[in-house]
Amino acid sequence: MNVFPNFDGLSGIGDLKTVIGAALTIVLVIAVLMIIVSAIIWAIATGTGNTSVAAKARAGVLVALGAAILAGAAVAWINWLIHLGQQL
């Protein structure tokens, strides 16, 4: 039995898929920019000996990296669930 979600059952579902795709793209771009900026600030703060700013910048790098991983994993997880639904 092939089970697949009926994406055409609701009007405007194509627009919703476009909006979600655009939102994930924006999240990934912002996360990468935050990683770059936080890494630069981390390097400068470490070089000047400002440990409190370096710790905050390191946390910024880790949070941005986590956001990028979660956004990328969300796409893979949804695709896996859709593929799993087809096998039922």
Buried (B, 14 or more C-beta within 10 A) or exposed (E): EEEEEEEEEEEEEEEEEEEEEEEBEEBBEBBBEBBEBBBEBBEEBBEEEBEEBBEBBBEBBEBBBEBBEEBBEEEEEEEEEEEEEEEE
